[in-house]
Amino acid sequence: MAVPAIDATTGHLDVGRHGATLDELRARFVDAPEYGQSVTRGPIWSDFESATAGLRGLLPVAWVWVSGSFISTKLDPDDIDVIYWCEDINLDSVSDLRDKFMIELFATNALRATFNLRVDSRIGRWHVRPEPGIQDTTEHHNYAKQRGFWDDFWLRRRTGPKGAPAVREDALARRGYVEVFLDGGA
């Protein structure tokens, strides 16, 4: 696996979900020479590593999707956008109230407000079902719906600046994102 090149005309990855390792992601978007003058990428990556280690200390994280300006040519992004995919039975088995509270911070994008980590995070509930079919469960349907939402959302790219009115082109797949397998997602 290797992170593909960025499209020089858009400043983003080609459309699609692209596999990479954490080391490849760091090499491409933190350590690469074109980001040598960045003042935010190193600290954001450190925040991401801390957040990821913290969540993995609570439960296994099957994989993480990474998107946003961090995986673009923007020299100084404001944060890194991620969704951690965790198996639903692992999420449901967490009983300690403090651990549940911490997981909720990840799920509701509250890491920055609570810990000043520049990580825009969500948690996706992965429901393992080896052979989806007509008798799909509600859990699998909800997982597929959530996965489809985030896939569609992260393939989109705004035409105008943040806060500008949306236009039709904003709903089109116009960029890619990265998928990193962590604790048994492969």
Buried (B, 14 or more C-beta within 10 A) or exposed (E): EEBBEBBEEBEBBEBEBBBBBBEBBBBBBBEEEEBEEBEBBEEBBEBBEBBBEBBBEBBEBBBBBBBBBBBBBBBEBBBBBBBBBBBBEBBEEBEEEEEEEBBEBBBEBBBBEEBEBBBBBBBBBBBEBEEEEEEBEEBBEBBBEBBEEBBEEBBBBEBEEEEEEEEEEBEEEBBBBBBBBBBEBE
